[in-house]
Amino acid sequence: MKVFDDQMTIGNCPCNRMTEREDWTEGTVITKHGIVEVYTEGGEDVRGFTKVSVVHDGILRTRSVYDKRYTQRGLVTLANRYAEEICG
C-alpha cells in the first residue's frame, strides 16, 4: 500500500491525501469549493468504477463513473471539476 500525502496549504492550492493499492485508489481532495472524497477501482480483469462525493448545502452529492479507472492526477482533476459544477 502506498499513501500519498501532499502537504500544501488550504486555499488556492489543493491538499490531497490518497491511498493506492494494486486494484483501487481512494482519497480526499480539498478544493476551493470544499472537500471531495474520491474512489476508483478496476484492473485488467475487472470493470472500472469511480465515485466522487461532496457535501453542498447539507446534501451529500455523489457521481459514479462506470467502465473507467482514473489515475491519482485524474482523480484530482475530476474532484475539482465536480466541486466546481456542484458548488460553484
C-alpha positions as CSV (number, residue, x, y, z in Angstrom):
1,M,0.0,0.0,0.0
2,K,1.3,3.5,-0.9
3,V,0.0,6.6,0.9
4,F,0.5,9.9,-0.8
5,D,0.2,12.9,1.5
6,D,0.6,16.3,-0.3
7,Q,1.0,18.8,2.5
8,M,0.1,22.0,0.7
9,T,-1.9,24.9,2.2
10,I,-5.6,25.0,2.0
11,G,-6.8,27.9,-0.2
12,N,-5.9,28.1,-3.8
13,C,-3.6,25.1,-3.5
14,P,-5.1,21.6,-3.2
15,C,-4.3,19.5,-0.1
16,N,-4.6,15.9,-1.2
17,R,-4.3,12.6,0.6
18,M,-4.5,9.4,-1.5
19,T,-4.1,5.7,-0.6
20,E,-3.3,3.5,-3.5
21,R,-3.3,-0.3,-3.7
22,E,-2.9,-2.6,-6.7
23,D,-6.6,-2.6,-7.7
24,W,-8.0,0.6,-6.1
25,T,-7.2,4.2,-5.0
26,E,-9.1,6.3,-2.6
27,G,-8.6,9.7,-1.0
28,T,-9.6,13.2,-0.1
29,V,-9.1,16.3,-2.3
30,I,-9.6,19.7,-0.8
31,T,-10.8,22.2,-3.4
32,K,-11.6,25.9,-3.2
33,H,-15.3,24.8,-3.0
34,G,-15.0,22.1,-0.3
35,I,-13.7,18.6,0.5
36,V,-14.3,15.9,-2.1
37,E,-14.0,12.2,-1.4
38,V,-12.8,10.1,-4.3
39,Y,-12.5,6.4,-5.0
40,T,-11.6,4.4,-8.1
41,E,-11.1,0.7,-8.8
42,G,-10.5,-1.6,-11.7
43,G,-7.8,-3.6,-13.5
44,E,-7.2,-5.7,-16.4
45,D,-9.8,-8.3,-15.5
46,V,-12.2,-6.0,-13.5
47,R,-14.5,-3.4,-14.9
48,G,-13.5,0.1,-13.8
49,F,-15.6,2.1,-11.4
50,T,-15.1,5.7,-10.0
51,K,-17.0,7.6,-7.4
52,V,-16.7,11.3,-6.3
53,S,-18.7,12.7,-3.4
54,V,-19.1,16.3,-2.0
55,V,-21.4,17.8,0.6
56,H,-23.1,21.0,-0.5
57,D,-25.9,22.8,1.4
58,G,-26.2,19.9,3.8
59,I,-26.7,17.3,1.0
60,L,-24.3,14.6,0.1
61,R,-24.0,14.6,-3.7
62,T,-22.3,11.7,-5.4
63,R,-21.4,10.9,-9.0
64,S,-20.4,7.5,-10.3
65,V,-18.5,6.7,-13.5
66,Y,-18.6,3.2,-14.8
67,D,-16.0,1.4,-17.0
68,K,-13.3,3.9,-16.1
69,R,-10.4,3.8,-13.6
70,Y,-8.7,7.2,-13.0
71,T,-5.1,7.9,-12.1
72,Q,-4.4,10.0,-9.0
73,R,-3.9,13.0,-11.2
74,G,-7.2,12.3,-12.9
75,L,-9.0,11.9,-9.6
76,V,-7.8,15.4,-8.5
77,T,-8.9,16.9,-11.8
78,L,-12.3,15.1,-11.6
79,A,-12.8,16.2,-8.0
80,N,-12.1,19.9,-8.8
81,R,-14.4,19.8,-11.8
82,Y,-17.2,18.1,-9.8
83,A,-16.9,20.6,-6.9
84,E,-17.0,23.5,-9.3
85,E,-20.1,22.1,-11.1
86,I,-22.0,21.4,-7.8
87,C,-20.8,24.3,-5.6
88,G,-19.6,26.9,-8.0
